[in-house]
Amino acid sequence: MVKKKQGFAFENSLAELETLVEKMESGDLSLEQSLQAFEQGISLTRECQQALSSAEQKVQLLVQRNDKLSVEPFPDSDDQ
């Protein structure tokens, strides 16, 4: 069984982002709470975009291998 790296969980972050949007759309938050939720939402959005970009690069590497299917470690953004 393959172990997943601990760290960013895309699905959890996306669910958290959806929850934040629902709270903000409800109109029950104060201005300060709305600003905090917005800031957190921006952070989650950037993390999700980075994860999607990394996944896209990995797929492109696999596709470029023509008929050879080999997996190479892809440098994480933290390694740069």
Buried (B, 14 or more C-beta within 10 A) or exposed (E): EEEEEEEEEEEEBBEBBEEBEEBBEEEEBEEEEBEEBBEEBEEBBEBBEEBEEBEEEBEEEEEEEEEEEEEEEEEEEEEE
